[in-house]
Amino acid sequence: MRLLHGFLTTLLLLSPGQPSLAADSSAIRRAVDDFLGIQIKGLPGKATYSIGRIDADRLAGVCQGFDVSMGNGARPWGKTQVVVNCRGGTWKLWVPVQIRVVAEYLVIARPITAGQKLTEADIRGQLGELSDLPNGVLMDKEQAVGRAAIASLAAGRPLRADMLRQPTVVQQGQSVKVIGTGNGFQVANEGRAITSAAVGQVTQVRLNSGQVLSGVVRADGSVEIRF
């Protein structure tokens, strides 16, 4: 899955050494157009955009240039806004834009039960407009295969990240390696997991001595206990 590089970074469209610009709609539109032309290069699939109405009639003064950025919390596609700041001036303008992205995303290929781990046969790619879908829709099979469904999923449903959980790597009753770490030391022991857990979750372990301790599950299936 491609990363959305630079979406929250500001594009400096003119250097301070260039002539000042009047705050007119045409100049602002050109700045927004240049900004979006760069931003969509990092999006998946085929991306296009349109710029809405720019009302610059009430903007006073001249600018050394325009700094254009995505608004805080703005979606990377769909109906959103960009922020135009007058460099060397005092005004800020929100400009409505619409970014359309047609790309392949993941959908459920067949009914999935709660707790079931997904395989490649359980998901398929489907081409569509991403702005019509909820946030968090997955586009890379590696983000889904091997993960368990939190609830039952119907076939044809777009697959979101929040529908899945990390697979359980420690099962209740399983024999596990216990790593105790402290200031300048590390010791290893053996125990049996009292509860099931995924990577990063806390589980309880009963050591061979009978002592029960809580630790964090690591990717290799061991349990780390900090002293």
C-alpha positions, 0 to 999 in steps of 0.5 A: 500500500502506498504511503500518502507522502507529504499530505500534512506538510506545507508546500512553499510555492514561492520563495520570499525573494519573488515579487509580492502577490495580490490576494486574488482568486486566480493566484490562489487557485493556481497555488492550490492547483500546484499543491494538489497536483503534487499531493495526488502523486502519492495516492493509490490508483488513479486520482483526480481533483477539482477546486471549489469556489474561492472567495478572495474579495474580502482579503486585504493586502499582498503576500510574499507567497502562498503556503498551502496545506491540508487542513488538520484532520482532513481526509486524504480524499473525498470532499475536503479542504485545503488551507491557504496562508498568506506568507507575510500577511495576516489572512488564512483561507479555507478552499473546498476541494474534491479529490477522487481516487479510483483504486482496488480495495479489499472486500470479504469474499465469503462469510466470516465468523467472529474469531476466524483468521482470514486467509487469501481465499477469504478476501478479494480486490474490488475496484471502486471510488475510495471517497464513497467508502468509510475510513480505514478500508484496507488495500493490502492483503498483508494487512488482513491475512492471518488476522482474526475477525472481531465480529461476523462479516458478510460477503461483499463487505469492504474490509476495514482495519477496525474489523480485525484484531491481531492473531492470538499468539499465546493460547490459554494453557500453552507452555511459554518462555518467560523473559524477566528484565530489569536494570542491567539484567535479564533472566529466562524461565518457563511457565504456562499461560493462564489467558490467551493474548495477542502481541502487545497484550498482557497475559498472566503466566503461572511459573513452574514454581506456582507463582503467577505473574503478568507480562506482555506478549512478544512477537516470538510468543514469549512473555516479557515481565519487567521488574 
